[in-house]
Amino acid sequence: MVVLSFQREILIIKSEIYPIISKHYPKNTHREIISLYDLITFAILAHLHFGGVYKHAYRVLIEEMKLFPKIRYNKLT
């Protein structure tokens, strides 16, 4: 159930940031190894649910829930 809650939040966040990114960033953002959408969404979720602590958010969202499989911790720091 928690994973579905996070997935719903991810869809909402991506729909909100899509117009901004599509207007100001090249059209090939979805083809990158690490999507700009995923990075921004991960950062927003980390701030909303984990007090901005990326290490804890990484452990929960990526290692345990497998929500953002392309993001690596060394790319966040």
PDB file with one MODEL, atoms N, CA, C and O in Angstrom:
MODEL        1
ATOM      1  N   MET A   1       0.806  -1.191   0.000  1.00  0.00           N
ATOM      2  CA  MET A   1       0.000   0.000   0.000  1.00  0.00           C
ATOM      3  C   MET A   1       0.854   1.263   0.000  1.00  0.00           C
ATOM      4  O   MET A   1       0.526   2.249  -0.660  1.00  0.00           O
ATOM      5  N   VAL A   2       1.956   1.217   0.752  1.00  0.00           N
ATOM      6  CA  VAL A   2       2.828   2.389   0.823  1.00  0.00           C
ATOM      7  C   VAL A   2       3.462   2.670  -0.534  1.00  0.00           C
ATOM      8  O   VAL A   2       3.609   3.827  -0.929  1.00  0.00           O
ATOM      9  N   VAL A   3       3.835   1.610  -1.246  1.00  0.00           N
ATOM     10  CA  VAL A   3       4.437   1.786  -2.567  1.00  0.00           C
ATOM     11  C   VAL A   3       3.442   2.449  -3.509  1.00  0.00           C
ATOM     12  O   VAL A   3       3.822   3.325  -4.286  1.00  0.00           O
ATOM     13  N   LEU A   4       2.180   2.050  -3.454  1.00  0.00           N
ATOM     14  CA  LEU A   4       1.155   2.678  -4.290  1.00  0.00           C
ATOM     15  C   LEU A   4       0.982   4.142  -3.943  1.00  0.00           C
ATOM     16  O   LEU A   4       0.763   4.971  -4.825  1.00  0.00           O
ATOM     17  N   SER A   5       1.079   4.464  -2.669  1.00  0.00           N
ATOM     18  CA  SER A   5       0.982   5.860  -2.242  1.00  0.00           C
ATOM     19  C   SER A   5       2.128   6.681  -2.826  1.00  0.00           C
ATOM     20  O   SER A   5       1.913   7.781  -3.333  1.00  0.00           O
ATOM     21  N   PHE A   6       3.339   6.145  -2.752  1.00  0.00           N
ATOM     22  CA  PHE A   6       4.490   6.844  -3.319  1.00  0.00           C
ATOM     23  C   PHE A   6       4.383   6.936  -4.839  1.00  0.00           C
ATOM     24  O   PHE A   6       4.735   7.961  -5.424  1.00  0.00           O
ATOM     25  N   GLN A   7       3.904   5.881  -5.475  1.00  0.00           N
ATOM     26  CA  GLN A   7       3.764   5.921  -6.931  1.00  0.00           C
ATOM     27  C   GLN A   7       2.743   6.972  -7.356  1.00  0.00           C
ATOM     28  O   GLN A   7       2.928   7.640  -8.373  1.00  0.00           O
ATOM     29  N   ARG A   8       1.678   7.121  -6.590  1.00  0.00           N
ATOM     30  CA  ARG A   8       0.683   8.149  -6.885  1.00  0.00           C
ATOM     31  C   ARG A   8       1.301   9.538  -6.732  1.00  0.00           C
ATOM     32  O   ARG A   8       1.077  10.418  -7.562  1.00  0.00           O
ATOM     33  N   GLU A   9       2.079   9.726  -5.669  1.00  0.00           N
ATOM     34  CA  GLU A   9       2.762  11.006  -5.461  1.00  0.00           C
ATOM     35  C   GLU A   9       3.753  11.295  -6.587  1.00  0.00           C
ATOM     36  O   GLU A   9       3.869  12.433  -7.042  1.00  0.00           O
ATOM     37  N   ILE A  10       4.460  10.271  -7.028  1.00  0.00           N
ATOM     38  CA  ILE A  10       5.424  10.438  -8.116  1.00  0.00           C
ATOM     39  C   ILE A  10       4.720  10.920  -9.376  1.00  0.00           C
ATOM     40  O   ILE A  10       5.205  11.829 -10.049  1.00  0.00           O
ATOM     41  N   LEU A  11       3.588  10.321  -9.696  1.00  0.00           N
ATOM     42  CA  LEU A  11       2.835  10.744 -10.881  1.00  0.00           C
ATOM     43  C   LEU A  11       2.359  12.189 -10.763  1.00  0.00           C
ATOM     44  O   LEU A  11       2.404  12.939 -11.738  1.00  0.00           O
ATOM     45  N   ILE A  12       1.908  12.578  -9.583  1.00  0.00           N
ATOM     46  CA  ILE A  12       1.448  13.957  -9.369  1.00  0.00           C
ATOM     47  C   ILE A  12       2.605  14.934  -9.520  1.00  0.00           C
ATOM     48  O   ILE A  12       2.472  15.956 -10.193  1.00  0.00           O
ATOM     49  N   ILE A  13       3.734  14.627  -8.898  1.00  0.00           N
ATOM     50  CA  ILE A  13       4.898  15.517  -8.968  1.00  0.00           C
ATOM     51  C   ILE A  13       5.387  15.642 -10.406  1.00  0.00           C
ATOM     52  O   ILE A  13       5.659  16.747 -10.876  1.00  0.00           O
ATOM     53  N   LYS A  14       5.500  14.515 -11.107  1.00  0.00           N
ATOM     54  CA  LYS A  14       5.970  14.561 -12.496  1.00  0.00           C
ATOM     55  C   LYS A  14       5.016  15.353 -13.382  1.00  0.00           C
ATOM     56  O   LYS A  14       5.457  16.062 -14.286  1.00  0.00           O
ATOM     57  N   SER A  15       3.712  15.239 -13.131  1.00  0.00           N
ATOM     58  CA  SER A  15       2.761  16.005 -13.944  1.00  0.00           C
ATOM     59  C   SER A  15       2.868  17.496 -13.665  1.00  0.00           C
ATOM     60  O   SER A  15       2.603  18.312 -14.548  1.00  0.00           O
ATOM     61  N   GLU A  16       3.253  17.862 -12.450  1.00  0.00           N
ATOM     62  CA  GLU A  16       3.412  19.274 -12.105  1.00  0.00           C
ATOM     63  C   GLU A  16       4.698  19.866 -12.678  1.00  0.00           C
ATOM     64  O   GLU A  16       4.709  21.024 -13.097  1.00  0.00           O
ATOM     65  N   ILE A  17       5.779  19.087 -12.702  1.00  0.00           N
ATOM     66  CA  ILE A  17       7.052  19.629 -13.186  1.00  0.00           C
ATOM     67  C   ILE A  17       7.230  19.460 -14.690  1.00  0.00           C
ATOM     68  O   ILE A  17       8.121  20.075 -15.275  1.00  0.00           O
ATOM     69  N   TYR A  18       6.402  18.641 -15.321  1.00  0.00           N
ATOM     70  CA  TYR A  18       6.540  18.401 -16.758  1.00  0.00           C
ATOM     71  C   TYR A  18       6.510  19.683 -17.591  1.00  0.00           C
ATOM     72  O   TYR A  18       7.382  19.863 -18.441  1.00  0.00           O
ATOM     73  N   PRO A  19       5.531  20.592 -17.380  1.00  0.00           N
ATOM     74  CA  PRO A  19       5.511  21.809 -18.212  1.00  0.00           C
ATOM     75  C   PRO A  19       6.765  22.668 -18.062  1.00  0.00           C
ATOM     76  O   PRO A  19       7.215  23.286 -19.027  1.00  0.00           O
ATOM     77  N   ILE A  20       7.321  22.709 -16.873  1.00  0.00           N
ATOM     78  CA  ILE A  20       8.518  23.519 -16.631  1.00  0.00           C
ATOM     79  C   ILE A  20       9.716  22.914 -17.350  1.00  0.00           C
ATOM     80  O   ILE A  20      10.446  23.615 -18.050  1.00  0.00           O
ATOM     81  N   ILE A  21       9.914  21.624 -17.178  1.00  0.00           N
ATOM     82  CA  ILE A  21      11.065  20.966 -17.792  1.00  0.00           C
ATOM     83  C   ILE A  21      10.936  20.947 -19.308  1.00  0.00           C
ATOM     84  O   ILE A  21      11.916  21.191 -20.012  1.00  0.00           O
ATOM     85  N   SER A  22       9.754  20.665 -19.816  1.00  0.00           N
ATOM     86  CA  SER A  22       9.594  20.606 -21.275  1.00  0.00           C
ATOM     87  C   SER A  22       9.792  21.966 -21.924  1.00  0.00           C
ATOM     88  O   SER A  22      10.180  22.041 -23.090  1.00  0.00           O
ATOM     89  N   LYS A  23       9.533  23.037 -21.192  1.00  0.00           N
ATOM     90  CA  LYS A  23       9.702  24.381 -21.737  1.00  0.00           C
ATOM     91  C   LYS A  23      11.162  24.837 -21.704  1.00  0.00           C
ATOM     92  O   LYS A  23      11.620  25.508 -22.628  1.00  0.00           O
ATOM     93  N   HIS A  24      11.892  24.479 -20.650  1.00  0.00           N
ATOM     94  CA  HIS A  24      13.227  25.027 -20.436  1.00  0.00           C
ATOM     95  C   HIS A  24      14.370  24.036 -20.603  1.00  0.00           C
ATOM     96  O   HIS A  24      15.525  24.410 -20.400  1.00  0.00           O
ATOM     97  N   TYR A  25      14.100  22.811 -20.958  1.00  0.00           N
ATOM     98  CA  TYR A  25      15.149  21.801 -21.062  1.00  0.00           C
ATOM     99  C   TYR A  25      15.023  21.091 -22.402  1.00  0.00           C
ATOM    100  O   TYR A  25      13.912  20.984 -22.921  1.00  0.00           O
ATOM    101  N   PRO A  26      16.100  20.608 -22.975  1.00  0.00           N
ATOM    102  CA  PRO A  26      16.028  19.935 -24.283  1.00  0.00           C
ATOM    103  C   PRO A  26      15.048  18.757 -24.285  1.00  0.00           C
ATOM    104  O   PRO A  26      14.769  18.167 -23.241  1.00  0.00           O
ATOM    105  N   LYS A  27      14.548  18.437 -25.436  1.00  0.00           N
ATOM    106  CA  LYS A  27      13.519  17.408 -25.572  1.00  0.00           C
ATOM    107  C   LYS A  27      14.011  15.994 -25.270  1.00  0.00           C
ATOM    108  O   LYS A  27      13.192  15.094 -25.083  1.00  0.00           O
ATOM    109  N   ASN A  28      15.311  15.774 -25.217  1.00  0.00           N
ATOM    110  CA  ASN A  28      15.809  14.414 -24.983  1.00  0.00           C
ATOM    111  C   ASN A  28      16.017  14.098 -23.506  1.00  0.00           C
ATOM    112  O   ASN A  28      16.785  13.188 -23.192  1.00  0.00           O
ATOM    113  N   THR A  29      15.370  14.806 -22.589  1.00  0.00           N
ATOM    114  CA  THR A  29      15.564  14.545 -21.162  1.00  0.00           C
ATOM    115  C   THR A  29      15.127  13.148 -20.768  1.00  0.00           C
ATOM    116  O   THR A  29      15.718  12.557 -19.864  1.00  0.00           O
ATOM    117  N   HIS A  30      14.112  12.603 -21.416  1.00  0.00           N
ATOM    118  CA  HIS A  30      13.638  11.270 -21.056  1.00  0.00           C
ATOM    119  C   HIS A  30      14.573  10.172 -21.558  1.00  0.00           C
ATOM    120  O   HIS A  30      14.401   9.012 -21.183  1.00  0.00           O
ATOM    121  N   ARG A  31      15.543  10.498 -22.382  1.00  0.00           N
ATOM    122  CA  ARG A  31      16.472   9.502 -22.925  1.00  0.00           C
ATOM    123  C   ARG A  31      17.760   9.390 -22.112  1.00  0.00           C
ATOM    124  O   ARG A  31      18.556   8.480 -22.345  1.00  0.00           O
ATOM    125  N   GLU A  32      17.972  10.282 -21.179  1.00  0.00           N
ATOM    126  CA  GLU A  32      19.202  10.254 -20.393  1.00  0.00           C
ATOM    127  C   GLU A  32      19.212   9.039 -19.487  1.00  0.00           C
ATOM    128  O   GLU A  32      18.170   8.451 -19.196  1.00  0.00           O
ATOM    129  N   ILE A  33      20.419   8.669 -19.040  1.00  0.00           N
ATOM    130  CA  ILE A  33      20.545   7.522 -18.142  1.00  0.00           C
ATOM    131  C   ILE A  33      19.762   7.777 -16.860  1.00  0.00           C
ATOM    132  O   ILE A  33      18.984   6.931 -16.418  1.00  0.00           O
ATOM    133  N   ILE A  34      19.969   8.932 -16.275  1.00  0.00           N
ATOM    134  CA  ILE A  34      19.192   9.339 -15.106  1.00  0.00           C
ATOM    135  C   ILE A  34      18.282  10.463 -15.566  1.00  0.00           C
ATOM    136  O   ILE A  34      18.756  11.532 -15.952  1.00  0.00           O
ATOM    137  N   SER A  35      17.008  10.232 -15.526  1.00  0.00           N
ATOM    138  CA  SER A  35      16.049  11.217 -15.995  1.00  0.00           C
ATOM    139  C   SER A  35      16.005  12.424 -15.059  1.00  0.00           C
ATOM    140  O   SER A  35      16.023  12.273 -13.837  1.00  0.00           O
ATOM    141  N   LEU A  36      15.948  13.602 -15.632  1.00  0.00           N
ATOM    142  CA  LEU A  36      15.806  14.817 -14.834  1.00  0.00           C
ATOM    143  C   LEU A  36      14.506  14.781 -14.043  1.00  0.00           C
ATOM    144  O   LEU A  36      14.445  15.270 -12.915  1.00  0.00           O
ATOM    145  N   TYR A  37      13.469  14.203 -14.636  1.00  0.00           N
ATOM    146  CA  TYR A  37      12.195  14.056 -13.933  1.00  0.00           C
ATOM    147  C   TYR A  37      12.367  13.214 -12.673  1.00  0.00           C
ATOM    148  O   TYR A  37      11.844  13.565 -11.615  1.00  0.00           O
ATOM    149  N   ASP A  38      13.098  12.102 -12.782  1.00  0.00           N
ATOM    150  CA  ASP A  38      13.318  11.233 -11.630  1.00  0.00           C
ATOM    151  C   ASP A  38      14.129  11.934 -10.546  1.00  0.00           C
ATOM    152  O   ASP A  38      13.816  11.813  -9.362  1.00  0.00           O
ATOM    153  N   LEU A  39      15.166  12.665 -10.943  1.00  0.00           N
ATOM    154  CA  LEU A  39      15.988  13.362  -9.949  1.00  0.00           C
ATOM    155  C   LEU A  39      15.192  14.419  -9.195  1.00  0.00           C
ATOM    156  O   LEU A  39      15.285  14.515  -7.971  1.00  0.00           O
ATOM    157  N   ILE A  40      14.416  15.206  -9.916  1.00  0.00           N
ATOM    158  CA  ILE A  40      13.616  16.241  -9.260  1.00  0.00           C
ATOM    159  C   ILE A  40      12.543  15.607  -8.382  1.00  0.00           C
ATOM    160  O   ILE A  40      12.310  16.058  -7.260  1.00  0.00           O
ATOM    161  N   THR A  41      11.896  14.573  -8.883  1.00  0.00           N
ATOM    162  CA  THR A  41      10.862  13.892  -8.105  1.00  0.00           C
ATOM    163  C   THR A  41      11.451  13.275  -6.846  1.00  0.00           C
ATOM    164  O   THR A  41      10.863  13.381  -5.770  1.00  0.00           O
ATOM    165  N   PHE A  42      12.610  12.629  -6.970  1.00  0.00           N
ATOM    166  CA  PHE A  42      13.270  12.042  -5.806  1.00  0.00           C
ATOM    167  C   PHE A  42      13.605  13.118  -4.779  1.00  0.00           C
ATOM    168  O   PHE A  42      13.392  12.923  -3.582  1.00  0.00           O
ATOM    169  N   ALA A  43      14.127  14.248  -5.239  1.00  0.00           N
ATOM    170  CA  ALA A  43      14.487  15.332  -4.320  1.00  0.00           C
ATOM    171  C   ALA A  43      13.258  15.876  -3.598  1.00  0.00           C
ATOM    172  O   ALA A  43      13.319  16.152  -2.400  1.00  0.00           O
ATOM    173  N   ILE A  44      12.152  16.031  -4.307  1.00  0.00           N
ATOM    174  CA  ILE A  44      10.923  16.525  -3.677  1.00  0.00           C
ATOM    175  C   ILE A  44      10.415  15.528  -2.646  1.00  0.00           C
ATOM    176  O   ILE A  44      10.036  15.923  -1.544  1.00  0.00           O
ATOM    177  N   LEU A  45      10.400  14.248  -2.984  1.00  0.00           N
ATOM    178  CA  LEU A  45       9.964  13.233  -2.022  1.00  0.00           C
ATOM    179  C   LEU A  45      10.887  13.175  -0.811  1.00  0.00           C
ATOM    180  O   LEU A  45      10.421  12.994   0.314  1.00  0.00           O
ATOM    181  N   ALA A  46      12.182  13.327  -1.029  1.00  0.00           N
ATOM    182  CA  ALA A  46      13.127  13.324   0.090  1.00  0.00           C
ATOM    183  C   ALA A  46      12.839  14.478   1.038  1.00  0.00           C
ATOM    184  O   ALA A  46      12.914  14.316   2.256  1.00  0.00           O
ATOM    185  N   HIS A  47      12.512  15.628   0.494  1.00  0.00           N
ATOM    186  CA  HIS A  47      12.211  16.780   1.346  1.00  0.00           C
ATOM    187  C   HIS A  47      10.852  16.649   2.021  1.00  0.00           C
ATOM    188  O   HIS A  47      10.695  17.068   3.168  1.00  0.00           O
ATOM    189  N   LEU A  48       9.877  16.082   1.342  1.00  0.00           N
ATOM    190  CA  LEU A  48       8.546  15.944   1.930  1.00  0.00           C
ATOM    191  C   LEU A  48       8.493  14.897   3.036  1.00  0.00           C
ATOM    192  O   LEU A  48       7.869  15.120   4.073  1.00  0.00           O
ATOM    193  N   HIS A  49       9.144  13.757   2.822  1.00  0.00           N
ATOM    194  CA  HIS A  49       8.977  12.620   3.726  1.00  0.00           C
ATOM    195  C   HIS A  49      10.183  12.308   4.603  1.00  0.00           C
ATOM    196  O   HIS A  49      10.042  11.621   5.614  1.00  0.00           O
ATOM    197  N   PHE A  50      11.362  12.796   4.237  1.00  0.00           N
ATOM    198  CA  PHE A  50      12.567  12.421   4.974  1.00  0.00           C
ATOM    199  C   PHE A  50      13.359  13.623   5.458  1.00  0.00           C
ATOM    200  O   PHE A  50      14.544  13.491   5.763  1.00  0.00           O
ATOM    201  N   GLY A  51      12.745  14.772   5.533  1.00  0.00           N
ATOM    202  CA  GLY A  51      13.411  15.971   6.036  1.00  0.00           C
ATOM    203  C   GLY A  51      14.602  16.403   5.202  1.00  0.00           C
ATOM    204  O   GLY A  51      15.502  17.072   5.711  1.00  0.00           O
ATOM    205  N   GLY A  52      14.623  16.036   3.939  1.00  0.00           N
ATOM    206  CA  GLY A  52      15.719  16.430   3.060  1.00  0.00           C
ATOM    207  C   GLY A  52      16.955  15.563   3.175  1.00  0.00           C
ATOM    208  O   GLY A  52      17.986  15.880   2.581  1.00  0.00           O
ATOM    209  N   VAL A  53      16.875  14.477   3.927  1.00  0.00           N
ATOM    210  CA  VAL A  53      18.022  13.587   4.103  1.00  0.00           C
ATOM    211  C   VAL A  53      18.032  12.576   2.953  1.00  0.00           C
ATOM    212  O   VAL A  53      17.283  11.599   2.960  1.00  0.00           O
ATOM    213  N   TYR A  54      18.893  12.831   1.970  1.00  0.00           N
ATOM    214  CA  TYR A  54      18.929  11.997   0.768  1.00  0.00           C
ATOM    215  C   TYR A  54      19.356  10.564   1.061  1.00  0.00           C
ATOM    216  O   TYR A  54      18.860   9.628   0.433  1.00  0.00           O
ATOM    217  N   LYS A  55      20.267  10.386   2.003  1.00  0.00           N
ATOM    218  CA  LYS A  55      20.765   9.043   2.297  1.00  0.00           C
ATOM    219  C   LYS A  55      19.634   8.149   2.801  1.00  0.00           C
ATOM    220  O   LYS A  55      19.511   6.999   2.379  1.00  0.00           O
ATOM    221  N   HIS A  56      18.820   8.670   3.691  1.00  0.00           N
ATOM    222  CA  HIS A  56      17.692   7.892   4.212  1.00  0.00           C
ATOM    223  C   HIS A  56      16.646   7.672   3.117  1.00  0.00           C
ATOM    224  O   HIS A  56      16.107   6.574   2.980  1.00  0.00           O
ATOM    225  N   ALA A  57      16.363   8.710   2.346  1.00  0.00           N
ATOM    226  CA  ALA A  57      15.401   8.589   1.249  1.00  0.00           C
ATOM    227  C   ALA A  57      15.891   7.576   0.222  1.00  0.00           C
ATOM    228  O   ALA A  57      15.099   6.798  -0.310  1.00  0.00           O
ATOM    229  N   TYR A  58      17.191   7.579  -0.061  1.00  0.00           N
ATOM    230  CA  TYR A  58      17.768   6.624  -1.013  1.00  0.00           C
ATOM    231  C   TYR A  58      17.561   5.199  -0.519  1.00  0.00           C
ATOM    232  O   TYR A  58      17.164   4.318  -1.282  1.00  0.00           O
ATOM    233  N   ARG A  59      17.832   4.981   0.763  1.00  0.00           N
ATOM    234  CA  ARG A  59      17.695   3.636   1.327  1.00  0.00           C
ATOM    235  C   ARG A  59      16.249   3.145   1.221  1.00  0.00           C
ATOM    236  O   ARG A  59      16.009   1.999   0.843  1.00  0.00           O
ATOM    237  N   VAL A  60      15.301   4.000   1.549  1.00  0.00           N
ATOM    238  CA  VAL A  60      13.896   3.587   1.546  1.00  0.00           C
ATOM    239  C   VAL A  60      13.321   3.520   0.130  1.00  0.00           C
ATOM    240  O   VAL A  60      12.789   2.489  -0.280  1.00  0.00           O
ATOM    241  N   LEU A  61      13.430   4.620  -0.610  1.00  0.00           N
ATOM    242  CA  LEU A  61      12.759   4.711  -1.910  1.00  0.00           C
ATOM    243  C   LEU A  61      13.424   3.873  -3.001  1.00  0.00           C
ATOM    244  O   LEU A  61      12.739   3.323  -3.862  1.00  0.00           O
ATOM    245  N   ILE A  62      14.737   3.774  -2.971  1.00  0.00           N
ATOM    246  CA  ILE A  62      15.436   3.094  -4.066  1.00  0.00           C
ATOM    247  C   ILE A  62      15.850   1.674  -3.685  1.00  0.00           C
ATOM    248  O   ILE A  62      15.588   0.732  -4.434  1.00  0.00           O
ATOM    249  N   GLU A  63      16.489   1.515  -2.536  1.00  0.00           N
ATOM    250  CA  GLU A  63      16.969   0.180  -2.170  1.00  0.00           C
ATOM    251  C   GLU A  63      15.836  -0.745  -1.728  1.00  0.00           C
ATOM    252  O   GLU A  63      15.808  -1.915  -2.110  1.00  0.00           O
ATOM    253  N   GLU A  64      14.895  -0.225  -0.921  1.00  0.00           N
ATOM    254  CA  GLU A  64      13.834  -1.086  -0.401  1.00  0.00           C
ATOM    255  C   GLU A  64      12.624  -1.158  -1.333  1.00  0.00           C
ATOM    256  O   GLU A  64      12.120  -2.246  -1.614  1.00  0.00           O
ATOM    257  N   MET A  65      12.155   0.003  -1.815  1.00  0.00           N
ATOM    258  CA  MET A  65      10.937   0.025  -2.629  1.00  0.00           C
ATOM    259  C   MET A  65      11.196  -0.101  -4.125  1.00  0.00           C
ATOM    260  O   MET A  65      10.269  -0.357  -4.894  1.00  0.00           O
ATOM    261  N   LYS A  66      12.442   0.077  -4.544  1.00  0.00           N
ATOM    262  CA  LYS A  66      12.834  -0.040  -5.961  1.00  0.00           C
ATOM    263  C   LYS A  66      12.042   0.910  -6.867  1.00  0.00           C
ATOM    264  O   LYS A  66      11.622   0.521  -7.957  1.00  0.00           O
ATOM    265  N   LEU A  67      11.836   2.166  -6.413  1.00  0.00           N
ATOM    266  CA  LEU A  67      11.041   3.120  -7.183  1.00  0.00           C
ATOM    267  C   LEU A  67      11.833   3.839  -8.269  1.00  0.00           C
ATOM    268  O   LEU A  67      11.284   4.130  -9.332  1.00  0.00           O
ATOM    269  N   PHE A  68      13.093   4.128  -8.030  1.00  0.00           N
ATOM    270  CA  PHE A  68      13.925   4.833  -9.009  1.00  0.00           C
ATOM    271  C   PHE A  68      15.172   3.993  -9.279  1.00  0.00           C
ATOM    272  O   PHE A  68      16.235   4.301  -8.739  1.00  0.00           O
ATOM    273  N   PRO A  69      15.080   2.958 -10.084  1.00  0.00           N
ATOM    274  CA  PRO A  69      16.208   2.024 -10.237  1.00  0.00           C
ATOM    275  C   PRO A  69      17.437   2.604 -10.927  1.00  0.00           C
ATOM    276  O   PRO A  69      18.530   2.060 -10.768  1.00  0.00           O
ATOM    277  N   LYS A  70      17.299   3.683 -11.683  1.00  0.00           N
ATOM    278  CA  LYS A  70      18.449   4.229 -12.414  1.00  0.00           C
ATOM    279  C   LYS A  70      19.276   5.208 -11.589  1.00  0.00           C
ATOM    280  O   LYS A  70      20.382   5.564 -11.996  1.00  0.00           O
ATOM    281  N   ILE A  71      18.771   5.650 -10.447  1.00  0.00           N
ATOM    282  CA  ILE A  71      19.497   6.622  -9.626  1.00  0.00           C
ATOM    283  C   ILE A  71      20.488   5.884  -8.732  1.00  0.00           C
ATOM    284  O   ILE A  71      20.124   4.912  -8.070  1.00  0.00           O
ATOM    285  N   ARG A  72      21.721   6.337  -8.712  1.00  0.00           N
ATOM    286  CA  ARG A  72      22.770   5.793  -7.842  1.00  0.00           C
ATOM    287  C   ARG A  72      23.125   6.843  -6.801  1.00  0.00           C
ATOM    288  O   ARG A  72      23.075   8.042  -7.077  1.00  0.00           O
ATOM    289  N   TYR A  73      23.486   6.389  -5.597  1.00  0.00           N
ATOM    290  CA  TYR A  73      23.741   7.327  -4.502  1.00  0.00           C
ATOM    291  C   TYR A  73      24.884   8.278  -4.821  1.00  0.00           C
ATOM    292  O   TYR A  73      24.814   9.457  -4.473  1.00  0.00           O
ATOM    293  N   ASN A  74      25.938   7.793  -5.476  1.00  0.00           N
ATOM    294  CA  ASN A  74      27.083   8.667  -5.764  1.00  0.00           C
ATOM    295  C   ASN A  74      26.714   9.775  -6.745  1.00  0.00           C
ATOM    296  O   ASN A  74      27.435  10.769  -6.829  1.00  0.00           O
ATOM    297  N   LYS A  75      25.627   9.642  -7.485  1.00  0.00           N
ATOM    298  CA  LYS A  75      25.179  10.700  -8.392  1.00  0.00           C
ATOM    299  C   LYS A  75      24.386  11.776  -7.654  1.00  0.00           C
ATOM    300  O   LYS A  75      24.196  12.873  -8.180  1.00  0.00           O
ATOM    301  N   LEU A  76      23.926  11.475  -6.449  1.00  0.00           N
ATOM    302  CA  LEU A  76      23.140  12.432  -5.671  1.00  0.00           C
ATOM    303  C   LEU A  76      24.005  13.364  -4.843  1.00  0.00           C
ATOM    304  O   LEU A  76      23.584  14.470  -4.505  1.00  0.00           O
ATOM    305  N   THR A  77      25.208  12.923  -4.514  1.00  0.00           N
ATOM    306  CA  THR A  77      26.051  13.740  -3.634  1.00  0.00           C
ATOM    307  C   THR A  77      27.061  14.534  -4.413  1.00  0.00           C
ATOM    308  O   THR A  77      27.850  15.275  -3.826  1.00  0.00           O
TER     309      THR A  77
ENDMDL
END
